[in-house]
Amino acid sequence: MSGPKTYSVGADEPDELVEGDESDASGLDPESDEGSEIEVPFDPMKIDIIVKAMTIGSLETRLENEELDLTPDFQRQANVWNYKRKSRLIESIFLRIPLPSFYFSEDSEGTYSVVDGLQRLCAIFHFMKPRALAAATGVKLAPLELQDLQYLKELNGKTFDELDRKFQRRISELEITANVIRANTPPAVKFNVFARLNQGGMPLNAQEIRNAIFPGVWRKKIKALAESEAFRKATDGKVRTERQQDVELVLRFIALWQLGAPFQRPANQTLDEFLNAVVEEQLSQWSDGMWQDAGNAFIHSIEATRSVFGKHAFRKSVPGQRRRPINRGLFESQLVVCGILSPENLQKVQLRRDLVEMKFAEALDSDGDFIQSLLYATGSATASNIRIKTLAVIMNEVINAELSEA
């Protein structure tokens, strides 16, 4: 098949779309159901959260004995407040102004991970125990000298060690309200509780919560794949990393890949239920050899997909059109479909890329089910299954067309 390519779908502009013009803050194609409430059914009777009073001194002891995790995988960067903001918090403590409640997640060893209140604790520990905070966060810190205080101006410039004992006691003996999510709380319950606790400001997203409640080697393995050169090249480095959007993309592929062909997800299962189940029941049991296989499959699938779709891989566009942002659904479905092609069939598809482009453009333009699967409830099992089936049919048609002309 030869000749100029003219397709009706999308804006027919040859220049690349500047990623961000249509993508959301993550660098990805926006999805209609993104940002909706995280809904994972659970038995409310299994919620096990205790509320207890704790002193800052007791938390300090936990920090020095590595029993207080200030850098869990789900938290954003620790210790980001400037000196003025930290100093004002310390001043509030001196003035006996109560602090808001803190939330912790307990693991099986009794270690606490900070769910809410991380920056407040970092400010306090930077003042009280800068060396312990530095050891816990891996950041070099000079002692905090108070500055820009509003009422206790005579304390400006002082470190903790330079304070009168009465002020030191006000910090170490300060009682805070600690809400502790107990270790025996089931993961599905923790997942929902985390979502509900993080309703203010910038709530944790599903992947950040998933990292919090499912510890294990899988987090480092998935992150390593997200940091691989192959992934960065395939996505042009456009996928944001601050909220773990890149990690979730990789996890979505791995979760589908481990199902095996034809990669059909169980019906009536949300994306979060699917990913949580795979992490808890499958990935947590994988050996190094299984991770090696998964990593090889991921890199091979990326290379195979790019060899077929070129610069428009994972995008709702084809050559001759404006290049669209990366679509999450296409990322996972194109990878699993192209990744299992035999070397012979992959070569045939590569030689008929123009036919692939034509059929893909037709699907984007006129296949109602396929269009819906890329726009609405995109994380559902139904949408995922439709995308994979449609792309598999396209590849088979291209392969058979090549065979018939041989």
Backbone torsions as a table, in degrees:
resi	resn	phi	psi	omega
1	MET	NA	133.3	-176.9
2	SER	-145.0	-177.2	179.2
3	GLY	101.7	170.8	-178.3
4	PRO	-65.9	147.9	179.8
5	LYS	-99.5	121.5	175.3
6	THR	-132.9	115.2	-177.7
7	TYR	-120.6	149.6	-173.8
8	SER	-85.8	-23.3	-173.6
9	VAL	-74.4	139.6	173.9
10	GLY	78.0	-179.6	178.4
11	ALA	-81.1	124.9	-175.0
12	ASP	-84.8	76.1	179.6
13	GLU	-128.3	128.6	-175.7
14	PRO	-72.6	-20.8	-176.0
15	ASP	-77.6	151.8	-178.4
16	GLU	-70.2	142.7	171.7
17	LEU	-73.4	131.2	176.2
18	VAL	-72.3	115.4	-176.8
19	GLU	-56.1	128.0	-177.5
20	GLY	117.2	-25.2	176.5
21	ASP	-64.8	-38.5	179.1
22	GLU	-120.4	-13.6	-178.9
23	SER	-79.0	161.6	177.1
24	ASP	-86.7	-170.9	-175.7
25	ALA	-62.5	-17.0	-179.5
26	SER	-83.4	-10.3	-174.5
27	GLY	86.4	12.0	-177.3
28	LEU	-117.8	160.7	176.4
29	ASP	-60.9	124.3	-179.5
30	PRO	-60.6	147.3	177.2
31	GLU	-120.2	142.8	-174.2
32	SER	-63.4	-28.4	-177.6
33	ASP	-99.4	4.9	178.8
34	GLU	-74.6	140.9	179.3
35	GLY	89.5	-5.8	176.7
36	SER	-71.8	167.0	-177.1
37	GLU	-61.0	143.2	175.6
38	ILE	-77.1	118.7	-176.5
39	GLU	-122.9	106.8	174.4
40	VAL	-127.7	112.3	-176.7
41	PRO	-58.1	144.9	177.5
42	PHE	-157.0	162.8	177.9
43	ASP	-86.9	112.3	-176.8
44	PRO	-61.9	-19.7	179.4
45	MET	-70.2	-14.2	-177.7
46	LYS	-94.3	1.9	176.2
47	ILE	-69.1	124.1	-179.9
48	ASP	-126.8	91.8	178.9
49	ILE	-124.9	127.3	177.0
50	ILE	-108.3	149.0	177.4
51	VAL	-116.6	124.1	-178.8
52	LYS	-146.0	156.1	176.3
53	ALA	-85.0	135.7	176.5
54	MET	-134.7	152.0	175.3
55	THR	-95.3	156.2	174.9
56	ILE	-61.2	-33.9	178.4
57	GLY	-60.8	-39.2	179.7
58	SER	-69.0	-35.5	176.6
59	LEU	-69.9	-34.0	176.0
60	GLU	-62.0	-41.9	178.0
61	THR	-62.4	-41.9	177.0
62	ARG	-61.4	-42.9	-179.1
63	LEU	-60.8	-45.7	-176.7
64	GLU	-69.8	-20.4	179.0
65	ASN	-104.9	16.8	177.6
66	GLU	57.5	39.0	178.1
67	GLU	-112.5	8.6	177.3
68	LEU	-133.8	111.3	-175.5
69	ASP	-92.4	111.9	179.1
70	LEU	-94.2	-4.2	-179.1
71	THR	-130.6	49.7	176.4
72	PRO	-65.1	156.1	-174.8
73	ASP	-60.0	-26.1	-176.6
74	PHE	-84.4	-16.4	-177.1
75	GLN	-81.3	152.3	172.4
76	ARG	-79.4	-179.1	-171.8
77	GLN	-56.3	133.1	179.6
78	ALA	-81.5	158.4	171.2
79	ASN	57.8	53.3	-176.8
80	VAL	-103.9	-8.3	179.1
81	TRP	-68.2	149.2	175.5
82	ASN	-81.4	172.5	-174.4
83	TYR	-64.0	-35.1	-179.3
84	LYS	-64.6	-46.0	-178.2
85	ARG	-66.5	-39.2	176.9
86	LYS	-63.3	-42.8	-178.2
87	SER	-63.5	-39.1	179.7
88	ARG	-66.0	-34.6	176.4
89	LEU	-66.4	-43.9	178.4
90	ILE	-60.8	-41.0	178.4
91	GLU	-61.5	-40.0	178.3
92	SER	-59.6	-38.4	178.4
93	ILE	-66.2	-43.2	177.9
94	PHE	-60.1	-34.0	-179.0
95	LEU	-84.1	3.8	178.9
96	ARG	62.2	35.2	174.1
97	ILE	-85.7	121.9	-176.6
98	PRO	-60.9	145.8	176.9
99	LEU	-93.3	151.5	175.3
100	PRO	-61.1	163.0	-179.6
101	SER	-63.4	154.9	175.7
102	PHE	-112.1	151.1	177.2
103	TYR	-123.5	133.8	179.5
104	PHE	-130.0	150.5	173.0
105	SER	-111.4	126.8	-177.6
106	GLU	-95.3	138.4	174.8
107	ASP	-101.6	-177.2	-174.5
108	SER	-65.9	-19.9	179.1
109	GLU	-92.8	-1.2	-179.7
110	GLY	88.6	4.0	177.2
111	THR	-74.7	141.6	178.9
112	TYR	-100.4	132.6	168.6
113	SER	-107.1	138.2	-176.4
114	VAL	-79.7	120.2	176.7
115	VAL	-91.6	-43.4	179.6
116	ASP	-143.5	131.1	-179.0
117	GLY	112.9	13.1	-175.9
118	LEU	-59.1	-49.5	-175.4
119	GLN	-66.9	-34.6	177.7
120	ARG	-64.5	-43.8	179.1
121	LEU	-65.4	-39.8	179.5
122	CYS	-63.5	-38.7	178.8
123	ALA	-63.7	-44.5	-179.3
124	ILE	-65.0	-46.2	-177.6
125	PHE	-71.5	-29.5	175.6
126	HIS	-61.8	-36.2	179.6
127	PHE	-77.8	-44.9	-175.8
128	MET	-79.3	-48.5	-171.2
129	LYS	-137.0	70.3	-176.5
130	PRO	-60.3	-33.7	-179.6
131	ARG	-68.8	-41.4	179.3
132	ALA	-65.4	-40.2	178.1
133	LEU	-65.5	-41.3	179.4
134	ALA	-61.9	-41.3	179.7
135	ALA	-66.6	-36.4	-177.5
136	ALA	-74.8	-31.3	-176.0
137	THR	-104.6	-12.2	-179.2
138	GLY	74.5	21.2	-178.6
139	VAL	-119.6	132.7	177.9
140	LYS	-72.3	132.6	-176.5
141	LEU	-134.1	133.6	170.1
142	ALA	-83.8	154.1	177.7
143	PRO	-54.7	143.2	-179.2
144	LEU	-82.1	120.6	173.5
145	GLU	-100.8	128.8	-177.5
146	LEU	-63.1	143.3	179.9
147	GLN	-151.4	155.1	176.4
148	ASP	55.5	36.0	176.4
149	LEU	-70.7	146.5	-176.3
150	GLN	-89.5	-35.8	-173.6
151	TYR	-116.4	-39.1	-178.2
152	LEU	-100.2	59.1	-173.4
153	LYS	-61.9	-24.2	-179.6
154	GLU	-67.0	-13.6	179.5
155	LEU	-93.1	-5.3	177.9
156	ASN	-56.1	135.7	178.3
157	GLY	88.7	-5.9	-177.2
158	LYS	-92.3	145.9	171.2
159	THR	-95.4	175.4	-179.1
160	PHE	-60.8	-43.2	-177.0
161	ASP	-66.2	-20.2	-178.1
162	GLU	-92.0	-2.1	-178.7
163	LEU	-79.9	154.4	169.6
164	ASP	-63.9	152.0	-177.4
165	ARG	-56.8	-33.4	-177.2
166	LYS	-63.6	-34.6	178.3
167	PHE	-75.9	-36.6	177.1
168	GLN	-61.4	-40.4	179.4
169	ARG	-66.0	-35.9	-178.4
170	ARG	-61.4	-29.0	177.1
171	ILE	-83.5	-54.5	-173.3
172	SER	-65.3	-29.0	-178.7
173	GLU	-96.9	3.3	179.0
174	LEU	-62.0	127.7	176.6
175	GLU	-93.3	131.5	175.9
176	ILE	-119.0	159.4	176.4
177	THR	-91.7	119.2	-179.2
178	ALA	-108.3	123.9	173.1
179	ASN	-102.1	114.7	-173.4
180	VAL	-111.2	119.6	174.4
181	ILE	-82.5	110.4	-171.8
182	ARG	-66.8	155.7	-175.0
183	ALA	-64.9	-27.3	-177.2
184	ASN	-83.6	3.3	175.5
185	THR	-69.6	125.0	-178.3
186	PRO	-57.5	147.1	-177.9
187	PRO	-53.8	-42.0	-179.1
188	ALA	-63.0	-35.1	178.4
189	VAL	-71.1	-45.2	177.7
190	LYS	-57.5	-41.3	-178.9
191	PHE	-56.6	-47.6	-178.2
192	ASN	-70.6	-39.4	179.4
193	VAL	-62.4	-43.9	178.2
194	PHE	-57.8	-43.6	-179.5
195	ALA	-61.1	-41.6	-178.3
196	ARG	-72.6	-31.7	-179.8
197	LEU	-74.1	-20.4	-175.4
198	ASN	-109.5	56.6	-178.5
199	GLN	-92.9	-17.4	-177.3
200	GLY	-89.6	169.3	173.6
201	GLY	47.0	-105.2	179.1
202	MET	-121.8	90.8	-175.9
203	PRO	-64.1	153.0	175.3
204	LEU	-62.4	141.4	175.0
205	ASN	-89.2	177.0	-173.4
206	ALA	-59.6	-40.6	-178.2
207	GLN	-68.7	-37.8	178.0
208	GLU	-63.9	-39.9	178.0
209	ILE	-68.2	-40.1	179.9
210	ARG	-59.2	-42.3	178.4
211	ASN	-64.3	-28.5	-177.4
212	ALA	-74.4	-39.9	-170.3
213	ILE	-100.3	-8.1	178.1
214	PHE	-122.6	76.1	179.7
215	PRO	-67.8	162.4	177.3
216	GLY	143.8	176.1	-177.7
217	VAL	-63.1	-28.0	-175.1
218	TRP	-54.0	-33.9	-177.5
219	ARG	-64.6	-42.8	179.5
220	LYS	-70.3	-37.3	-178.9
221	LYS	-66.0	-45.6	-179.6
222	ILE	-66.5	-42.2	180.0
223	LYS	-62.4	-38.7	179.1
224	ALA	-62.3	-39.6	178.0
225	LEU	-67.2	-37.2	178.6
226	ALA	-67.6	-24.4	179.3
227	GLU	-95.3	2.0	-178.2
228	SER	-68.7	153.5	179.3
229	GLU	-62.6	-37.1	-179.5
230	ALA	-61.5	-43.8	179.9
231	PHE	-67.0	-44.2	-178.1
232	ARG	-63.7	-39.3	178.3
233	LYS	-66.6	-43.1	-176.9
234	ALA	-65.7	-30.4	-178.1
235	THR	-104.9	6.0	-178.8
236	ASP	57.0	20.9	-179.4
237	GLY	66.2	19.8	-175.1
238	LYS	-87.8	-19.4	-176.6
239	VAL	-77.9	125.7	-176.5
240	ARG	-68.3	150.6	-177.5
241	THR	-112.0	-15.4	-173.2
242	GLU	-61.3	-35.7	-177.6
243	ARG	-107.5	17.8	175.1
244	GLN	66.1	27.7	176.2
245	GLN	-63.2	-36.2	179.1
246	ASP	-66.7	-39.4	-179.9
247	VAL	-64.1	-42.7	-179.5
248	GLU	-66.0	-36.3	177.0
249	LEU	-58.5	-47.6	-179.6
250	VAL	-64.0	-43.4	-179.6
251	LEU	-61.7	-38.1	179.1
252	ARG	-61.2	-39.7	177.1
253	PHE	-67.1	-49.9	-177.5
254	ILE	-58.3	-41.0	-179.0
255	ALA	-63.1	-39.9	177.3
256	LEU	-71.9	-43.4	-176.3
257	TRP	-59.7	-39.8	-176.7
258	GLN	-70.0	-13.6	175.1
259	LEU	-71.0	-30.2	-174.9
260	GLY	81.9	157.0	-179.6
261	ALA	-58.4	140.5	8.7
262	PRO	-91.0	20.5	173.6
263	PHE	60.7	39.2	-179.8
264	GLN	-94.2	121.7	-178.6
265	ARG	-76.3	153.9	176.0
266	PRO	-59.7	141.3	-178.1
267	ALA	-67.6	157.6	174.7
268	ASN	56.3	37.5	179.0
269	GLN	-125.5	125.3	178.8
270	THR	-71.2	164.8	178.9
271	LEU	-60.1	-43.7	-179.0
272	ASP	-64.5	-41.1	177.0
273	GLU	-61.9	-42.3	-179.6
274	PHE	-63.9	-51.7	-177.8
275	LEU	-64.9	-41.5	179.0
276	ASN	-61.8	-43.0	-179.5
277	ALA	-64.3	-41.9	180.0
278	VAL	-63.9	-44.6	-179.9
279	VAL	-62.7	-47.6	-175.0
280	GLU	-72.6	-40.8	-171.7
281	GLU	-97.6	-24.1	-176.4
282	GLN	-112.8	-64.6	-172.4
283	LEU	-60.7	-32.3	-180.0
284	SER	-66.0	-16.1	-178.5
285	GLN	-102.3	-3.5	-173.1
286	TRP	-69.4	143.5	174.3
287	SER	-87.5	171.3	177.1
288	ASP	-59.7	-36.5	179.6
289	GLY	-64.5	-38.1	178.7
290	MET	-68.2	-38.5	176.6
291	TRP	-66.7	-35.4	176.9
292	GLN	-62.9	-43.8	177.7
293	ASP	-62.1	-43.3	-179.0
294	ALA	-65.1	-41.7	178.6
295	GLY	-63.8	-42.6	177.6
296	ASN	-62.9	-40.2	179.7
297	ALA	-64.9	-38.7	179.7
298	PHE	-63.9	-49.5	-179.2
299	ILE	-63.7	-44.4	179.1
300	HIS	-60.9	-42.6	-178.0
301	SER	-65.0	-38.2	177.5
302	ILE	-63.5	-46.9	-178.8
303	GLU	-64.1	-40.1	179.7
304	ALA	-65.4	-43.8	-179.0
305	THR	-64.7	-42.7	179.4
306	ARG	-66.9	-31.1	178.9
307	SER	-70.5	-21.7	179.8
308	VAL	-94.6	-47.0	-173.6
309	PHE	-101.1	-7.5	176.7
310	GLY	60.4	-140.5	-177.6
311	LYS	-66.8	-15.8	-179.4
312	HIS	-95.7	11.5	176.8
313	ALA	-57.6	137.3	177.7
314	PHE	70.2	14.0	-176.1
315	ARG	-123.8	151.4	178.8
316	LYS	-85.2	57.4	180.0
317	SER	-158.7	164.2	178.8
318	VAL	-135.8	166.2	177.6
319	PRO	-51.7	140.4	-176.4
320	GLY	96.4	-10.5	177.6
321	GLN	-116.2	166.4	174.8
322	ARG	-66.9	134.5	-176.9
323	ARG	-73.2	124.0	-176.3
324	ARG	-90.2	165.4	175.4
325	PRO	-66.3	165.5	178.2
326	ILE	-65.6	133.0	177.3
327	ASN	-102.7	127.8	-175.7
328	ARG	-59.0	-45.0	-178.8
329	GLY	-63.6	-39.7	178.4
330	LEU	-71.1	-32.5	179.1
331	PHE	-57.8	-52.9	-176.3
332	GLU	-71.9	-38.3	-174.8
333	SER	-75.7	-40.5	177.4
334	GLN	-64.6	-37.1	-179.5
335	LEU	-64.0	-48.1	-176.0
336	VAL	-70.5	-33.6	-179.1
337	VAL	-72.8	-46.2	180.0
338	CYS	-73.6	-30.5	-175.2
339	GLY	-67.8	-23.7	-177.7
340	ILE	-99.2	2.4	177.1
341	LEU	-65.2	136.8	176.1
342	SER	-66.5	158.0	179.0
343	PRO	-53.5	-39.2	-179.8
344	GLU	-66.0	-47.4	-178.8
345	ASN	-69.8	-35.0	177.3
346	LEU	-62.7	-40.4	178.7
347	GLN	-64.2	-39.5	178.7
348	LYS	-64.1	-42.0	179.2
349	VAL	-65.9	-39.5	178.3
350	GLN	-62.0	-39.1	179.6
351	LEU	-70.5	-21.0	180.0
352	ARG	-114.9	39.9	-179.1
353	ARG	-57.7	-34.9	-179.4
354	ASP	-63.6	-35.0	177.8
355	LEU	-70.8	-39.0	175.5
356	VAL	-59.6	-46.1	-178.6
357	GLU	-60.7	-42.2	-179.0
358	MET	-64.3	-47.9	-178.1
359	LYS	-67.6	-36.7	178.5
360	PHE	-66.5	-43.0	178.2
361	ALA	-62.8	-39.7	178.0
362	GLU	-62.8	-40.6	179.1
363	ALA	-64.8	-41.3	178.5
364	LEU	-66.0	-27.0	-174.9
365	ASP	-92.5	-35.1	-169.1
366	SER	-131.8	-7.9	179.5
367	ASP	-88.4	99.8	-174.6
368	GLY	-57.0	-44.9	-179.0
369	ASP	-64.1	-42.3	179.9
370	PHE	-64.8	-43.5	178.6
371	ILE	-59.6	-46.1	179.6
372	GLN	-61.5	-36.7	-176.8
373	SER	-68.2	-17.2	179.4
374	LEU	-100.5	-3.6	-175.2
375	LEU	-120.0	-41.7	-170.9
376	TYR	-123.3	137.2	-179.4
377	ALA	46.0	46.7	-171.4
378	THR	-65.3	-21.2	180.0
379	GLY	-86.9	-4.6	-177.5
380	SER	-70.0	158.5	177.8
381	ALA	-62.8	-39.7	-179.3
382	THR	-59.8	-47.8	-179.3
383	ALA	-63.5	-43.7	179.8
384	SER	-60.9	-45.8	-178.2
385	ASN	-64.3	-38.4	178.9
386	ILE	-65.2	-45.6	-178.9
387	ARG	-58.5	-46.6	-176.9
388	ILE	-67.4	-42.3	178.7
389	LYS	-62.2	-44.0	-178.8
390	THR	-62.2	-46.3	-179.3
391	LEU	-67.9	-35.5	177.9
392	ALA	-64.8	-38.9	177.4
393	VAL	-64.0	-42.4	178.9
394	ILE	-59.9	-47.0	-179.3
395	MET	-62.5	-42.1	179.5
396	ASN	-64.2	-39.5	178.6
397	GLU	-64.6	-39.4	179.3
398	VAL	-67.8	-42.3	179.7
399	ILE	-64.1	-45.4	179.2
400	ASN	-65.9	-34.3	177.4
401	ALA	-64.5	-39.4	178.1
402	GLU	-64.3	-42.1	180.0
403	LEU	-63.5	-39.7	-177.3
404	SER	-69.3	-24.2	-179.2
405	GLU	-94.2	-6.9	-176.6
406	ALA	-67.8	NA	NA
